Amino acid sequence: MFALVDGNNFYVSCERVFRPSLEGRPVVVPSNNDDCTIARSDEAKALGIRMGHPFFKIQREFADAGVIAIPGNFVLYGDMSSRFMGIAAAFGPQQEIYSIDECFIGLAGVGEALVRRAHAIRNGLLHWLGLPAGIGIGQARTLAKLANHVAKSAARKPGSYPAEFGSVCNLAALPRPGRRPCRNSSGRNLGRGQATGSAARRNGRCQCPAIGEHAAVAGQETLVGRPRKNSPGIAGATLHVREALI
């Protein structure tokens, strides 16, 4: 098992530790030379400011939104990161620093009270540093990253995920549907061959029809991989098939 401890809006959060007046206000941190945005508060995200948003466009498009731009203090961020990693390391026996505000924690031998322990680490980061964080737990690093996304989304966007997964999410605790339609009629995206995928459809374990049926539903005359004359071609057929599958 692995956990991903990830600081929320890290550069902005570091600035807010020393400038509490920034709480609740849209804040961005531009890159060197004010080229683009490299950190945003939740309030800035709600305005539609994207990561990498050109700073001159923010000045023009959000002139009346009260956006506050703070020059990056990378010495401060590095110091806060060292303290952040030191506290996060108490979560488990192994730590892999992934970036300035993220680290993976190996949870081998930690026990079963992972969520309670994760909340204790998160509360420690808030209490000792004033830095909010999201923690995701999964059986692999990629799954821990996904769980971290769920944790942050549940906290920032109420209703997107169950509230109990806000800030800390153990992916194994997420509800699982009894049956899922696969995204490919042959089942190749699930590691199955075409014959196995066809058998799964016959047995009712795979709910998606064949690609040809999807193309018919989408009103296409083109079979995937064999474009006909005067048809939109393979790109158009693939697009419509993908939309039908979704």
Accessible surface in RSA format (square Angstrom, percent):
REM  Atomic radii and reference values for relative SASA: ProtOr
REM  Chains: A
REM  Algorithm: Lee & Richards
REM  Probe-radius: 1.40
REM  Slices: 20
REM RES _ NUM      All-atoms   Total-Side   Main-Chain    Non-polar    All polar
REM                ABS   REL    ABS   REL    ABS   REL    ABS   REL    ABS   REL
RES MET A   1    76.19  39.5  44.80  29.6  31.39  74.7  38.33  32.6  37.85  50.2
RES PHE A   2    41.96  21.0  41.96  26.0   0.00   0.0  41.96  25.4   0.00   0.0
RES ALA A   3     0.00   0.0   0.00   0.0   0.00   0.0   0.00   0.0   0.00   0.0
RES LEU A   4     0.00   0.0   0.00   0.0   0.00   0.0   0.00   0.0   0.00   0.0
RES VAL A   5     0.00   0.0   0.00   0.0   0.00   0.0   0.00   0.0   0.00   0.0
RES ASP A   6    13.86   9.7  13.86  13.8   0.00   0.0   0.00   0.0  13.86  13.8
RES GLY A   7     1.46   1.8   0.00   N/A   1.46   1.8   0.38   1.0   1.08   2.4
RES ASN A   8    33.99  23.4  32.93  31.8   1.07   2.6  10.04  24.2  23.96  23.2
RES ASN A   9    27.42  18.9  12.80  12.4  14.61  35.2   9.75  23.5  17.67  17.1
RES PHE A  10     8.47   4.2   4.13   2.6   4.34  11.3   4.21   2.6   4.26  12.2
RES TYR A  11    36.41  17.0  35.75  20.3   0.67   1.7  12.95   9.7  23.46  28.9
RES VAL A  12     0.46   0.3   0.46   0.4   0.00   0.0   0.46   0.4   0.00   0.0
RES SER A  13     9.51   8.0   7.13   9.5   2.37   5.5   3.13   6.7   6.37   8.9
RES CYS A  14     0.00   0.0   0.00   0.0   0.00   0.0   0.00   0.0   0.00   0.0
RES GLU A  15    14.95   8.6  14.72  11.1   0.23   0.5   0.23   0.4  14.72  12.0
RES ARG A  16    32.75  13.8  28.06  14.3   4.69  11.2   6.45   8.8  26.30  15.9
RES VAL A  17    50.59  33.3  24.35  22.0  26.23  63.2  32.18  28.0  18.41  49.9
RES PHE A  18   126.87  63.5 100.27  62.1  26.61  69.2 104.20  63.2  22.67  64.9
RES ARG A  19   108.60  45.6 105.17  53.6   3.43   8.2  38.68  52.9  69.92  42.4
RES PRO A  20    95.36  69.5  87.82  80.1   7.54  27.4  88.26  72.9   7.09  44.1
RES SER A  21    81.09  68.5  58.87  78.6  22.22  51.2  54.96 117.0  26.13  36.6
RES LEU A  22     2.30   1.3   2.30   1.6   0.00   0.0   2.30   1.6   0.00   0.0
RES GLU A  23   107.41  61.7  91.69  69.4  15.73  37.4  41.06  79.4  66.36  54.2
RES GLY A  24    54.17  66.8   0.00   N/A  54.17  66.8  28.16  77.3  26.00  58.2
RES ARG A  25   112.94  47.4 112.30  57.2   0.64   1.5  27.10  37.0  85.84  52.0
RES PRO A  26    21.76  15.9  21.76  19.8   0.00   0.0  21.76  18.0   0.00   0.0
RES VAL A  27     0.00   0.0   0.00   0.0   0.00   0.0   0.00   0.0   0.00   0.0
RES VAL A  28     0.00   0.0   0.00   0.0   0.00   0.0   0.00   0.0   0.00   0.0
RES VAL A  29     0.00   0.0   0.00   0.0   0.00   0.0   0.00   0.0   0.00   0.0
RES PRO A  30     5.37   3.9   3.23   2.9   2.14   7.8   3.30   2.7   2.07  12.9
RES SER A  31    24.59  20.8  19.73  26.3   4.87  11.2  19.16  40.8   5.44   7.6
RES ASN A  32   105.28  72.6  95.81  92.6   9.48  22.8  29.90  72.0  75.38  72.9
RES ASN A  33   137.53  94.8  97.49  94.2  40.04  96.4  29.79  71.7 107.74 104.1
RES ASP A  34    79.87  55.9  69.41  69.1  10.46  24.7  11.97  28.2  67.90  67.7
RES ASP A  35    87.99  61.6  75.06  74.7  12.93  30.6  25.92  61.0  62.07  61.9
RES CYS A  36    39.71  30.0  39.71  44.3   0.00   0.0   9.00  22.8  30.71  33.1
RES THR A  37     0.92   0.7   0.08   0.1   0.84   2.0   0.00   0.0   0.92   1.4
RES ILE A  38    51.73  29.4  39.46  29.4  12.27  29.6  39.95  28.8  11.79  32.0
RES ALA A  39     6.32   5.8   4.45   6.9   1.87   4.3   6.32   8.9   0.00   0.0
RES ARG A  40    39.05  16.4  37.09  18.9   1.96   4.7   0.00   0.0  39.05  23.7
RES SER A  41     0.00   0.0   0.00   0.0   0.00   0.0   0.00   0.0   0.00   0.0
RES ASP A  42    58.49  41.0  54.25  54.0   4.23  10.0  17.96  42.3  40.53  40.4
RES GLU A  43    56.47  32.4  50.07  37.9   6.40  15.2  30.63  59.2  25.84  21.1
RES ALA A  44     0.00   0.0   0.00   0.0   0.00   0.0   0.00   0.0   0.00   0.0
RES LYS A  45    56.58  27.6  41.56  25.5  15.02  35.8  22.03  19.8  34.55  36.8
RES ALA A  46    91.93  84.5  48.42  74.7  43.51  99.0  61.20  86.2  30.73  81.4
RES LEU A  47    71.89  40.0  50.27  36.0  21.62  54.4  53.72  37.7  18.17  48.9
RES GLY A  48    41.58  51.3   0.00   N/A  41.58  51.3  33.17  91.0   8.41  18.8
RES ILE A  49     1.98   1.1   0.00   0.0   1.98   4.8   0.00   0.0   1.98   5.4
RES ARG A  50   138.68  58.2 137.38  70.0   1.31   3.1  64.67  88.4  74.01  44.9
RES MET A  51   113.79  58.9  90.42  59.8  23.37  55.6  85.57  72.8  28.22  37.4
RES GLY A  52    36.29  44.8   0.00   N/A  36.29  44.8  21.34  58.6  14.95  33.5
RES HIS A  53     6.08   3.3   5.26   3.7   0.82   2.1   4.39   4.5   1.69   2.0
RES PRO A  54    36.87  26.9  36.83  33.6   0.04   0.1  36.87  30.4   0.00   0.0
RES PHE A  55    21.47  10.7  21.47  13.3   0.00   0.0  21.47  13.0   0.00   0.0
RES PHE A  56   117.75  58.9 112.40  69.6   5.35  13.9 112.78  68.4   4.98  14.2
RES LYS A  57    70.90  34.6  70.90  43.5   0.00   0.0  19.38  17.4  51.51  54.9
RES ILE A  58     4.73   2.7   3.95   2.9   0.77   1.9   3.95   2.8   0.77   2.1
RES GLN A  59   107.63  60.2  89.92  65.7  17.71  42.2  35.09  74.7  72.54  55.0
RES ARG A  60   156.99  65.9 132.25  67.4  24.74  58.9  74.26 101.5  82.74  50.1
RES GLU A  61    95.76  55.0  60.70  45.9  35.06  83.5  34.51  66.7  61.25  50.0
RES PHE A  62    33.95  17.0  27.27  16.9   6.67  17.4  29.87  18.1   4.07  11.7
RES ALA A  63    76.14  70.0  40.26  62.1  35.88  81.6  47.73  67.2  28.41  75.3
RES ASP A  64   150.33 105.3 112.59 112.1  37.74  89.2  42.56 100.2 107.77 107.5
RES ALA A  65    38.01  34.9  10.98  16.9  27.03  61.5  22.51  31.7  15.50  41.1
RES GLY A  66    45.44  56.0   0.00   N/A  45.44  56.0  41.14 112.9   4.31   9.6
RES VAL A  67    34.86  22.9   6.51   5.9  28.36  68.3   6.51   5.7  28.36  76.9
RES ILE A  68    36.28  20.6  33.17  24.7   3.11   7.5  36.28  26.1   0.00   0.0
RES ALA A  69    43.42  39.9  19.24  29.7  24.18  55.0  19.38  27.3  24.04  63.7
RES ILE A  70     9.29   5.3   8.96   6.7   0.33   0.8   9.29   6.7   0.00   0.0
RES PRO A  71   109.23  79.6 100.23  91.4   9.00  32.7 104.12  86.0   5.11  31.8
RES GLY A  72    27.99  34.5   0.00   N/A  27.99  34.5   0.18   0.5  27.81  62.3
RES ASN A  73    69.70  48.1  64.66  62.5   5.03  12.1  15.95  38.4  53.74  51.9
RES PHE A  74    84.46  42.3  72.92  45.2  11.55  30.0  73.26  44.4  11.20  32.1
RES VAL A  75   129.86  85.5 120.63 109.2   9.24  22.3 127.22 110.5   2.65   7.2
RES LEU A  76    32.60  18.2  27.98  20.0   4.62  11.6  32.16  22.6   0.44   1.2
RES TYR A  77     0.00   0.0   0.00   0.0   0.00   0.0   0.00   0.0   0.00   0.0
RES GLY A  78    29.67  36.6   0.00   N/A  29.67  36.6  26.13  71.7   3.54   7.9
RES ASP A  79    65.86  46.1  58.15  57.9   7.71  18.2  22.39  52.7  43.47  43.3
RES MET A  80     7.72   4.0   7.72   5.1   0.00   0.0   1.93   1.6   5.79   7.7
RES SER A  81    11.43   9.7  11.43  15.3   0.00   0.0   3.09   6.6   8.34  11.7
RES SER A  82    78.54  66.4  61.19  81.7  17.35  40.0  37.62  80.1  40.93  57.3
RES ARG A  83   132.42  55.6 122.89  62.6   9.53  22.7  33.91  46.3  98.51  59.7
RES PHE A  84     0.00   0.0   0.00   0.0   0.00   0.0   0.00   0.0   0.00   0.0
RES MET A  85    10.42   5.4  10.12   6.7   0.30   0.7  10.32   8.8   0.11   0.1
RES GLY A  86    51.65  63.7   0.00   N/A  51.65  63.7  35.46  97.3  16.19  36.3
RES ILE A  87    30.90  17.6  25.98  19.4   4.92  11.9  30.86  22.2   0.04   0.1
RES ALA A  88     0.00   0.0   0.00   0.0   0.00   0.0   0.00   0.0   0.00   0.0
RES ALA A  89    36.51  33.6  28.57  44.1   7.94  18.1  28.77  40.5   7.74  20.5
RES ALA A  90    62.19  57.2  43.87  67.7  18.32  41.7  55.91  78.7   6.28  16.6
RES PHE A  91     0.00   0.0   0.00   0.0   0.00   0.0   0.00   0.0   0.00   0.0
RES GLY A  92    14.63  18.0   0.00   N/A  14.63  18.0   6.11  16.8   8.52  19.1
RES PRO A  93    94.74  69.0  51.97  47.4  42.77 155.5  64.50  53.3  30.23 187.9
RES GLN A  94   117.61  65.8 112.44  82.2   5.17  12.3  33.31  70.9  84.29  63.9
RES GLN A  95    61.70  34.5  28.57  20.9  33.14  78.9  11.27  24.0  50.44  38.3
RES GLU A  96    75.86  43.6  70.43  53.3   5.43  12.9  40.71  78.7  35.14  28.7
RES ILE A  97   112.87  64.2  80.16  59.7  32.71  78.8  80.16  57.7  32.71  88.8
RES TYR A  98   126.74  59.2  98.43  56.0  28.31  73.7  58.17  43.7  68.57  84.5
RES SER A  99    43.11  36.4  29.22  39.0  13.89  32.0  42.77  91.1   0.34   0.5
RES ILE A 100    62.90  35.8  51.12  38.1  11.78  28.4  57.98  41.7   4.93  13.4
RES ASP A 101    26.56  18.6  26.56  26.4   0.00   0.0   0.57   1.3  25.99  25.9
RES GLU A 102    18.32  10.5  18.32  13.9   0.00   0.0   1.69   3.3  16.63  13.6
RES CYS A 103     0.00   0.0   0.00   0.0   0.00   0.0   0.00   0.0   0.00   0.0
RES PHE A 104    14.72   7.4  14.51   9.0   0.21   0.5  14.51   8.8   0.21   0.6
RES ILE A 105     0.00   0.0   0.00   0.0   0.00   0.0   0.00   0.0   0.00   0.0
RES GLY A 106     6.67   8.2   0.00   N/A   6.67   8.2   4.02  11.0   2.65   5.9
RES LEU A 107     7.09   3.9   0.13   0.1   6.96  17.5   0.13   0.1   6.96  18.7
RES ALA A 108    78.12  71.8  61.47  94.9  16.65  37.9  70.21  98.9   7.91  20.9
RES GLY A 109    86.93 107.2   0.00   N/A  86.93 107.2  42.66 117.1  44.27  99.2
RES VAL A 110    41.08  27.0   8.80   8.0  32.28  77.8  14.73  12.8  26.35  71.5
RES GLY A 111    49.00  60.4   0.00   N/A  49.00  60.4  34.30  94.1  14.70  32.9
RES GLU A 112   177.39 101.8 146.78 111.0  30.61  72.9  64.53 124.8 112.85  92.1
RES ALA A 113    45.49  41.8  29.50  45.5  15.99  36.4  40.38  56.9   5.11  13.5
RES LEU A 114    14.35   8.0  14.03  10.0   0.31   0.8  14.03   9.9   0.31   0.8
RES VAL A 115    60.14  39.6  58.66  53.1   1.48   3.6  58.66  51.0   1.48   4.0
RES ARG A 116   173.90  73.0 166.28  84.8   7.62  18.1  74.67 102.1  99.23  60.1
RES ARG A 117    98.20  41.2  95.60  48.7   2.59   6.2  19.37  26.5  78.82  47.8
RES ALA A 118     0.00   0.0   0.00   0.0   0.00   0.0   0.00   0.0   0.00   0.0
RES HIS A 119    67.32  36.8  67.32  46.8   0.00   0.0  45.31  46.7  22.02  25.6
RES ALA A 120    61.24  56.3  46.35  71.5  14.90  33.9  52.25  73.6   8.99  23.8
RES ILE A 121    17.19   9.8  16.30  12.1   0.89   2.1  17.19  12.4   0.00   0.0
RES ARG A 122    41.28  17.3  41.28  21.0   0.00   0.0   0.09   0.1  41.19  25.0
RES ASN A 123    83.83  57.8  80.86  78.1   2.98   7.2  26.43  63.6  57.40  55.5
RES GLY A 124     7.92   9.8   0.00   N/A   7.92   9.8   7.35  20.2   0.56   1.3
RES LEU A 125     0.00   0.0   0.00   0.0   0.00   0.0   0.00   0.0   0.00   0.0
RES LEU A 126    72.53  40.4  61.67  44.1  10.86  27.3  61.83  43.4  10.70  28.8
RES HIS A 127   147.07  80.4 116.35  80.9  30.72  78.6  76.36  78.7  70.71  82.3
RES TRP A 128   171.92  69.0 141.20  68.3  30.72  72.1 125.36  66.8  46.56  75.5
RES LEU A 129    21.66  12.1  14.33  10.3   7.33  18.4  19.89  14.0   1.77   4.8
RES GLY A 130    37.58  46.3   0.00   N/A  37.58  46.3  22.25  61.1  15.33  34.3
RES LEU A 131     0.21   0.1   0.21   0.2   0.00   0.0   0.21   0.1   0.00   0.0
RES PRO A 132    38.35  27.9  37.72  34.4   0.63   2.3  37.72  31.1   0.63   3.9
RES ALA A 133     0.14   0.1   0.00   0.0   0.14   0.3   0.00   0.0   0.14   0.4
RES GLY A 134     0.50   0.6   0.00   N/A   0.50   0.6   0.50   1.4   0.00   0.0
RES ILE A 135     0.00   0.0   0.00   0.0   0.00   0.0   0.00   0.0   0.00   0.0
RES GLY A 136     0.00   0.0   0.00   N/A   0.00   0.0   0.00   0.0   0.00   0.0
RES ILE A 137     0.00   0.0   0.00   0.0   0.00   0.0   0.00   0.0   0.00   0.0
RES GLY A 138     1.95   2.4   0.00   N/A   1.95   2.4   1.95   5.3   0.00   0.0
RES GLN A 139   132.29  74.0 115.38  84.3  16.91  40.3  26.32  56.0 105.97  80.4
RES ALA A 140    42.80  39.4  42.07  64.9   0.74   1.7  42.80  60.3   0.00   0.0
RES ARG A 141   100.40  42.2  98.38  50.1   2.02   4.8  35.94  49.1  64.46  39.1
RES THR A 142   107.78  76.7 102.02 103.4   5.77  13.7  70.28  94.4  37.51  56.7
RES LEU A 143    68.65  38.2  68.65  49.1   0.00   0.0  68.65  48.2   0.00   0.0
RES ALA A 144     0.00   0.0   0.00   0.0   0.00   0.0   0.00   0.0   0.00   0.0
RES LYS A 145    86.83  42.4  85.07  52.2   1.77   4.2  67.31  60.6  19.52  20.8
RES LEU A 146    86.92  48.4  82.51  59.0   4.41  11.1  86.86  61.0   0.06   0.2
RES ALA A 147     0.00   0.0   0.00   0.0   0.00   0.0   0.00   0.0   0.00   0.0
RES ASN A 148     5.20   3.6   5.20   5.0   0.00   0.0   0.00   0.0   5.20   5.0
RES HIS A 149   100.56  55.0  95.82  66.6   4.75  12.1  60.68  62.5  39.89  46.4
RES VAL A 150     3.80   2.5   3.80   3.4   0.00   0.0   3.80   3.3   0.00   0.0
RES ALA A 151     0.00   0.0   0.00   0.0   0.00   0.0   0.00   0.0   0.00   0.0
RES LYS A 152    40.56  19.8  37.09  22.8   3.46   8.2  25.30  22.8  15.26  16.3
RES SER A 153     6.08   5.1   6.08   8.1   0.00   0.0   3.19   6.8   2.89   4.1
RES ALA A 154     7.89   7.3   0.00   0.0   7.89  17.9   0.00   0.0   7.89  20.9
RES ALA A 155    57.28  52.7  26.02  40.2  31.26  71.1  33.78  47.6  23.50  62.2
RES ARG A 156    86.82  36.5  60.89  31.0  25.94  61.8  26.05  35.6  60.77  36.8
RES LYS A 157   114.80  56.0 111.07  68.2   3.73   8.9  63.25  56.9  51.56  54.9
RES PRO A 158   120.81  88.0  92.48  84.3  28.34 103.0  95.86  79.1  24.96 155.1
RES GLY A 159    77.84  96.0   0.00   N/A  77.84  96.0  39.56 108.6  38.28  85.7
RES SER A 160    55.37  46.8  19.99  26.7  35.37  81.5  31.74  67.6  23.63  33.1
RES TYR A 161    72.93  34.0  64.22  36.5   8.71  22.7  40.19  30.2  32.74  40.4
RES PRO A 162    55.00  40.1  42.52  38.8  12.48  45.4  54.42  44.9   0.58   3.6
RES ALA A 163    91.26  83.9  67.45 104.1  23.81  54.2  71.71 101.0  19.55  51.8
RES GLU A 164   127.67  73.3  98.59  74.6  29.08  69.2  59.66 115.4  68.02  55.5
RES PHE A 165    15.54   7.8  15.54   9.6   0.00   0.0  15.54   9.4   0.00   0.0
RES GLY A 166    16.92  20.9   0.00   N/A  16.92  20.9   7.21  19.8   9.71  21.7
RES SER A 167    18.04  15.2  16.14  21.5   1.90   4.4   5.63  12.0  12.41  17.4
RES VAL A 168     2.34   1.5   0.00   0.0   2.34   5.6   0.00   0.0   2.34   6.3
RES CYS A 169     0.45   0.3   0.00   0.0   0.45   1.1   0.45   1.1   0.00   0.0
RES ASN A 170    24.15  16.7  22.84  22.1   1.31   3.2   0.32   0.8  23.83  23.0
RES LEU A 171    30.07  16.7  25.14  18.0   4.93  12.4  25.20  17.7   4.86  13.1
RES ALA A 172    60.09  55.3  35.45  54.7  24.64  56.1  38.49  54.2  21.60  57.2
RES ALA A 173    62.72  57.7  34.31  52.9  28.41  64.6  45.21  63.7  17.50  46.4
RES LEU A 174    38.39  21.4  33.08  23.7   5.31  13.3  33.08  23.2   5.31  14.3
RES PRO A 175   104.41  76.1  78.12  71.2  26.29  95.6  89.36  73.8  15.05  93.5
RES ARG A 176   195.03  81.9 163.49  83.3  31.54  75.1  64.08  87.6 130.95  79.4
RES PRO A 177    92.09  67.1  64.49  58.8  27.60 100.3  76.20  62.9  15.89  98.7
RES GLY A 178    89.23 110.0   0.00   N/A  89.23 110.0  43.36 119.0  45.87 102.7
RES ARG A 179   138.11  58.0 115.64  58.9  22.48  53.5  30.25  41.3 107.86  65.4
RES ARG A 180   176.29  74.0 160.92  82.0  15.36  36.6  47.56  65.0 128.73  78.0
RES PRO A 181    73.57  53.6  64.32  58.6   9.25  33.6  64.32  53.1   9.25  57.5
RES CYS A 182     9.71   7.3   1.78   2.0   7.93  18.6   6.77  17.2   2.94   3.2
RES ARG A 183   133.17  55.9 127.52  65.0   5.65  13.4  48.82  66.7  84.35  51.1
RES ASN A 184    43.91  30.3  42.31  40.9   1.60   3.8   4.28  10.3  39.63  38.3
RES SER A 185    12.35  10.4  11.91  15.9   0.44   1.0   0.75   1.6  11.60  16.2
RES SER A 186     6.48   5.5   5.01   6.7   1.48   3.4   6.48  13.8   0.00   0.0
RES GLY A 187     0.09   0.1   0.00   N/A   0.09   0.1   0.09   0.2   0.00   0.0
RES ARG A 188   150.42  63.2 133.59  68.1  16.83  40.1  52.16  71.3  98.26  59.6
RES ASN A 189    81.64  56.3  41.89  40.5  39.75  95.7  42.35 101.9  39.30  38.0
RES LEU A 190    94.63  52.7  64.83  46.4  29.81  74.9  71.80  50.4  22.83  61.4
RES GLY A 191    74.65  92.1   0.00   N/A  74.65  92.1  38.38 105.3  36.27  81.2
RES ARG A 192    64.32  27.0  55.70  28.4   8.62  20.5  33.43  45.7  30.88  18.7
RES GLY A 193    40.61  50.1   0.00   N/A  40.61  50.1  32.26  88.5   8.34  18.7
RES GLN A 194   113.16  63.3 107.72  78.7   5.44  13.0  23.55  50.1  89.61  68.0
RES ALA A 195    82.31  75.7  68.27 105.4  14.04  31.9  75.36 106.1   6.94  18.4
RES THR A 196    72.50  51.6  67.04  68.0   5.46  13.0  42.07  56.5  30.43  46.0
RES GLY A 197     0.14   0.2   0.00   N/A   0.14   0.2   0.14   0.4   0.00   0.0
RES SER A 198    29.13  24.6  28.25  37.7   0.88   2.0  16.10  34.3  13.03  18.3
RES ALA A 199    31.28  28.8  31.01  47.8   0.28   0.6  31.25  44.0   0.03   0.1
RES ALA A 200     9.73   8.9   6.30   9.7   3.43   7.8   9.16  12.9   0.57   1.5
RES ARG A 201    64.39  27.0  48.00  24.5  16.38  39.0  17.31  23.7  47.08  28.5
RES ARG A 202   184.15  77.3 144.72  73.8  39.43  93.9  77.82 106.4 106.33  64.4
RES ASN A 203   111.40  76.8  78.62  76.0  32.79  78.9  20.44  49.2  90.97  87.9
RES GLY A 204    28.79  35.5   0.00   N/A  28.79  35.5  28.09  77.1   0.70   1.6
RES ARG A 205   185.65  77.9 169.32  86.3  16.33  38.9  47.82  65.4 137.83  83.5
RES CYS A 206     6.31   4.8   0.69   0.8   5.62  13.2   1.00   2.5   5.30   5.7
RES GLN A 207    94.67  52.9  64.00  46.8  30.67  73.0  28.66  61.0  66.01  50.1
RES CYS A 208     8.10   6.1   4.90   5.5   3.20   7.5   7.66  19.4   0.44   0.5
RES PRO A 209    48.97  35.7  41.49  37.8   7.48  27.2  48.83  40.3   0.14   0.8
RES ALA A 210    35.38  32.5  34.80  53.7   0.58   1.3  34.80  49.0   0.58   1.5
RES ILE A 211    53.12  30.2  51.63  38.5   1.49   3.6  51.63  37.2   1.49   4.0
RES GLY A 212    34.98  43.1   0.00   N/A  34.98  43.1  22.14  60.8  12.83  28.7
RES GLU A 213    96.22  55.2  91.65  69.3   4.57  10.9  40.86  79.0  55.36  45.2
RES HIS A 214    12.47   6.8  12.47   8.7   0.00   0.0   8.71   9.0   3.76   4.4
RES ALA A 215     3.30   3.0   3.30   5.1   0.00   0.0   3.30   4.7   0.00   0.0
RES ALA A 216    72.55  66.7  49.40  76.2  23.15  52.7  55.77  78.5  16.78  44.4
RES VAL A 217   121.95  80.2  90.62  82.0  31.33  75.5  98.31  85.4  23.64  64.1
RES ALA A 218    30.34  27.9   3.64   5.6  26.70  60.7  15.00  21.1  15.34  40.6
RES GLY A 219    63.02  77.7   0.00   N/A  63.02  77.7  35.59  97.7  27.44  61.4
RES GLN A 220    32.43  18.1  15.53  11.3  16.90  40.2   1.23   2.6  31.19  23.7
RES GLU A 221   125.08  71.8 113.15  85.6  11.93  28.4  44.91  86.9  80.17  65.5
RES THR A 222     0.46   0.3   0.00   0.0   0.46   1.1   0.11   0.2   0.35   0.5
RES LEU A 223    81.70  45.5  81.70  58.5   0.00   0.0  81.70  57.4   0.00   0.0
RES VAL A 224    60.48  39.8  38.65  35.0  21.83  52.6  38.65  33.6  21.83  59.2
RES GLY A 225    53.20  65.6   0.00   N/A  53.20  65.6  27.80  76.3  25.40  56.9
RES ARG A 226   181.91  76.4 175.72  89.6   6.19  14.7  58.22  79.6 123.69  75.0
RES PRO A 227    76.42  55.7  52.71  48.0  23.71  86.2  52.71  43.5  23.71 147.3
RES ARG A 228   142.71  59.9 129.56  66.0  13.14  31.3  46.11  63.0  96.59  58.5
RES LYS A 229   183.86  89.7 156.29  95.9  27.57  65.6 108.47  97.6  75.40  80.3
RES ASN A 230   147.84 102.0  98.51  95.2  49.33 118.8  40.74  98.1 107.10 103.5
RES SER A 231    26.66  22.5   1.15   1.5  25.51  58.8   4.26   9.1  22.40  31.4
RES PRO A 232    89.88  65.5  52.19  47.6  37.69 137.0  66.74  55.1  23.14 143.8
RES GLY A 233    16.86  20.8   0.00   N/A  16.86  20.8  16.86  46.3   0.00   0.0
RES ILE A 234    76.25  43.4  75.01  55.9   1.25   3.0  75.01  54.0   1.25   3.4
RES ALA A 235    77.48  71.2  63.96  98.7  13.51  30.7  72.00 101.4   5.48  14.5
RES GLY A 236    15.92  19.6   0.00   N/A  15.92  19.6  14.45  39.7   1.47   3.3
RES ALA A 237     0.00   0.0   0.00   0.0   0.00   0.0   0.00   0.0   0.00   0.0
RES THR A 238    47.18  33.6  46.67  47.3   0.51   1.2  41.90  56.3   5.28   8.0
RES LEU A 239    90.97  50.7  89.24  63.8   1.74   4.4  90.66  63.7   0.32   0.8
RES HIS A 240    63.60  34.8  62.71  43.6   0.90   2.3  35.24  36.3  28.36  33.0
RES VAL A 241     9.41   6.2   9.41   8.5   0.00   0.0   9.41   8.2   0.00   0.0
RES ARG A 242   133.45  56.0 132.29  67.4   1.16   2.8  40.55  55.4  92.90  56.3
RES GLU A 243   100.91  57.9  84.63  64.0  16.29  38.8  39.68  76.7  61.23  50.0
RES ALA A 244    39.33  36.2   5.64   8.7  33.69  76.6  17.90  25.2  21.43  56.8
RES LEU A 245    40.48  22.5  20.43  14.6  20.05  50.4  21.66  15.2  18.82  50.6
RES ILE A 246   148.32  84.4 102.66  76.5  45.66 110.0 110.04  79.2  38.28 103.9
END  Absolute sums over single chains surface
CHAIN  1 A    13896.2      10575.6       3320.6       7643.2       6253.0
END  Absolute sums over all chains
TOTAL         13896.2      10575.6       3320.6       7643.2       6253.0
